[in-house]
Structure formats: structure tokens, C-alpha cells
Amino acid sequence: MAGTTPGTPRVLRAMNDRAALDLLLEHGPLSRTRIGKLTGLSKPTASQLLARLEAAGLVVATGTVAGRPGPNAQLYAVNARAAHVAGLDVNAHRIVAAVADVTGETVGEFELRTPGRRADCVVRQVADALDGAVKDAGLTRSDVHRVVIGTPGAFDPGTGRLRYASHLPGWHSPTLLDELAAFLPMPVEYENDVNLVAVAEQRLGAARGHDDFVLLWNEEGLGAALVINGRLHRGFTGGAGEVGFLPVPGVPLVRQVTKVNAGGFQELAGAQVLSRLARELGIDDALSRGSGTHHEVAARLVARAAEAAESGEDGPYSRLLDLFATGLATGLASMVAVLDPELVVLSGELIAAGGEPLRGRVESELVELAASRPRLIAGDVTHRPVLRGALESALATTRDEVFDTSR
């Protein structure tokens, strides 16, 4: 609430307004009496607050509730159409876009496949994906207040160029961010995809209520997000969490890591390693020979290995799960030694495929490899977590702007 003096009636009203709006987001429709009890405001003050928010277009009357003597109580809710945001999840194969209203409900979604994308059409691809989601929501591009785009790697704050993601064609131009800003009418922010998964888990999932945690992601690549004192730690170039490049024992030392776009931890526990381990263990079946990307084949192998472990099989698939867990724990041990987190959230398609058998094995191995013993839990946000994190990030900033009644 810039430009205001703390303690003035205007600021206090704005603080009460925001508290009421946050309660409506958390609880859903509430009566005036209930809002008064939750905020500690008197009935007249709560009535004035609701009238003010309704006049500002921030709340709407949604119905009534019965159950007590006298007239039915009017219910109020946040006006879902007060603002809309968009999120985009970008990888080398597709762009997924979604639009959410200010309550957080997803109202439109669109997936744009990008095979063989040329370097000169990224701006158009982003616009097409966004427009597809906006159309699905029954809106226009101008209705979107803010966009957050999640990509692998990170945009260097000094140069504006994408680093740590050479596999993403077209996104490395030094003028790309300026071109996107000129083409799109709303504020656009960029964030590492794994960082956005951490945002989703902190706001909605397994890390809710935790201000300090590490999230380890394993899907197309290995990555991590670091949350310290409630804030993402991005590092000097934005590359904090690019743990796939981490040198680890058990594999040859990888040099020129940014040129080859690989590193020790990725070579030890990344998706591409599962097929090789399966062959070495003598696994030769439809799963190991199946079609699909590295991480799709790997996820199927891990899921079968978890089934074998749960059923008590003592064979190559159980051994595969043991080796995969040891690889994950080896890299995690280095992270734990430096960061000493209270909580580690395990996420991504490969880890989810392993379920509790994999989580338990990683935890057991980490006890042997690390000096401290953080709690290991599986992530809760499993449906498009990067996209959900992008929407949550955009919503946080947009709500601060739209819900500020002090101006």
C-alpha cells in the first residue's frame, strides 16, 4: 500500500478489506456475521466493509444461508471476474497455457505442440498458446492482468539470456524478453519450472506451512528448488537448484557441463539412466523396449519396479528400484550437507511413479549418507505442477494489486 501512512483510517480500512478478502478466498462464501467474527470487526463495521468491497467490484452477493431465527443471512464471495491471470509451462515439446480467475479456479487451458520449433517463432508460439487458453476461458487477451512463464533453466538477470537449458530451441536470443514484452499487453514474468513446482507445493501441497524446504524434481531432467525463509533462492545467475550438474560419486566426472547439458547427478539418477540400468540387470521386456521419450520409458520402468518391491519380489526390478533410490540419495546427501533443510519434497513423474517404495528407499539411504536427517515427503501437486505454480505466482502479485483498496 504505497503512498499511505501506517495507522491512518484509510490504511486500517484497507488492511481490514484485505483480511476479509483473504478469508473469503480461504473459506468460500461467508455471511456478514461470520466475517465479523473471523476479523474481530463489529457488525456495523463489517457491513460497511462489505458495502465498500461490493461497490469496488471485489465481492458479490452469492445467496443466503438459513438455520437461525429471523431473515436468512446474505452470503458474500470474492468476485471471480475481478481479475484473471495466465500461466505457461514450456518444454522442448509443447507449451501448455492456462487462465485462472482471481479465486484461483482454472477457467481455460490450451496445449500447443511445438515439434521442430524454429528459433524465430517463439513469440508467436507463446502468443498462440496464451490466446488458446484465453479463448477457452471465454475472455480476450486484454482481460489477463499478468502472465508467468515457466521454463527449464533460468534467465540471467544480467544479460536476459536463458541459461542451463540448451535443449530449448529459440529461447536463447538476447532480445527475446524485449520482443515478448512488446508483443503482449500485460506484465510478463519468467521463472524456472522447478521453482514453480515449489511455489505450488508451498501454496497448495506438501510444503504448505513450511518456510524452509528443498524440492527435488525428476522428470525430463533433474532439478531442485530452494525455499529459505519463505522465499525462493535463485542465486546470482538464477541457477540455484540446477543440481543435475552436481558432481557426484558413482559416475565419471563430467566436464564442460553447460555445453553437453549434463552433469554427474543427471548421469547417475536422471531419466536416461533407467534404460541402461535395466539392460545391465538383464531386464528385456516390453517396458524396457517400449517407445516414448527417455522419461516416459523411465517412468514405466520405475512404476513396474515399485510394484515388484511392494509385492516382495526379489528380482531385477526390485534391484532397479534400489539402484535408482541410491542414485537419488547420493545427490540429495550433498544438498543436505550444504542446506540442512527441515523438509525435502520429492516430485516429478519419475519419483511419483516410484511411490512409497521409492520414497522409503531414498530415505533409508539418506540416513546412511547424510549427517542430518530431513523429513522426506512426496509432493501433493501432481497435475501440471509447473502450470499450477505459474498461476499461483501470478495470482499472488495480482491479488496484491487488485485487492489494495488504499489507492
C-alpha positions, 0 to 999 in steps of 0.5 A: 500500500504505497503512498499511505501512512501506517495507522491512518483510517484509510490504511486500517480500512484497507488492511481490514478489506484485505483480511476479509478478502483473504478469508473469503478466498480461504473459506468460500462464501461467508455471511456478514456475521461470520466475517465479523467474527473471523476479523474481530470487526463489529457488525456495523463495521463489517457491513460497511466493509462489505458495502465498500468491497461490493461497490469496488467490484471485489465481492458479490452477493452469492445467496443466503444461508438459513438455520437461525431465527429471523431473515436468512443471512446474505452470503458474500464471495470474492468476485471471480471476474475481478481479475484473471491471470495466465500461466505457461509451462514450456518444454522442448515439446509443447507449451501448455497455457492456462487462465485462472480467475482471481479465486484461483479456479482454472477457467481455460487451458490450451496445449500447443505442440511445438515439434521442430520449433524454429528459433524465430517463432517463439513469440508467436508460439507463446502468443498462440498458446496464451490466446488458446487458453484465453479463448477457452476461458471465454475472455480476450487477451486484454482481460489477463492482468499478468502472465508467468512463464515457466521454463527449464533453466533460468534467465540471467538477470544480467544479460536476459539470456536463458541459461542451463537449458540448451535443449530449448530451441529459440529461447536463447536470443538476447532480445527475446524478453524485449520482443515478448514484452512488446508483443503482449499487453500485460506484465510478463514474468519468467521463472524456472519450472522447478521453482514453480513446482515449489511455489505450488507445493508451498501454496497448495501441497506438501510444503504448505506451512513450511518456510524452509524446504528443498524440492527435488524434481525428476522428470525430463531432467533433474532439478531442485528448488530452494525455499529459505525463509519463505522465499525462493533462492535463485542465486546470482545467475538464477541457477540455484537448484540446477543440481543435475550438474552436481558432481557426484560419486558413482559416475565419471566426472563430467566436464564442460557441463553447460555445453553437453547439458549434463552433469554427474547427478543427471548421469547417475539418477536422471531419466536416461539412466533407467534404460541402461540400468535395466539392460545391465540387470538383464531386464528385456521386456516390453517396458524396457523396449517400449517407445516414448521419450527417455522419461516416459520409458523411465517412468514405466520402468520405475512404476513396474519396479515399485510394484515388484518391491511392494509385492516382495519380489526379489528380482531385477526390478526390485534391484532397479528400484534400489539402484535408482533410490541410491542414485537419488540419495547420493545427490540429495546427501550433498544438498543436505550437507550444504542446506540442512533443510527441515523438509525435502519434497520429492516430485516429478513423474519419475519419483511419483511413479516410484511411490512409497517404495521409492520414497522409503528407499531414498530415505533409508539411504539418506540416513546412511549418507547424510549427517542430518536427517530431513523429513522426506515427503512426496509432493501433493501437486501432481497435475501440471505442477509447473502450470499450477505454480505459474498461476499461483505466482501470478495470482499472488502479485495480482491479488496484491494489486487488485485487492489494495483498496488504499489507492 
